[in-house]
Each structure stands twice: as C-alpha cells, then as structure tokens.
Amino acid sequence: MGQTGRVEKGHGSSKNSLTETVIFRYTQLLSPKLTLRNYNAQVSEALVNVNKR
C-alpha cells in the first residue's frame, strides 16, 4: 500500500503476498515443516507435495 492507502499496481506485491499466504496455509494445514530454507525451493517443494496428493 502506498502512503495514500491505495494498493500499488504493477510491482508484483499482491502476487508475492498471495504466494506467501499460500505457503503459510500449506505449512499450517498439510506440512508442519518444509525441509528447504530457500523461499523459491519451499514454493517448489510445496507444489510437489500438493501434486502428490
């Protein structure tokens, strides 16, 4: 959000926020611990685990 309270567009911030929300929900519901530390690797690991189910 900018200083005026409007959501900034074109910076990918909403996409990043959505990804972080999905990873958080995944870790809370399906896997208490992701094994990889790198953020991009965690996203890949989560997607692989979801596709296995």
Buried (B, 14 or more C-beta within 10 A) or exposed (E): EEEEEEEEEEEEEEEEEEBEEBBEEBBEEEEEEBEEEEEEEBBEBBEEEEEEE
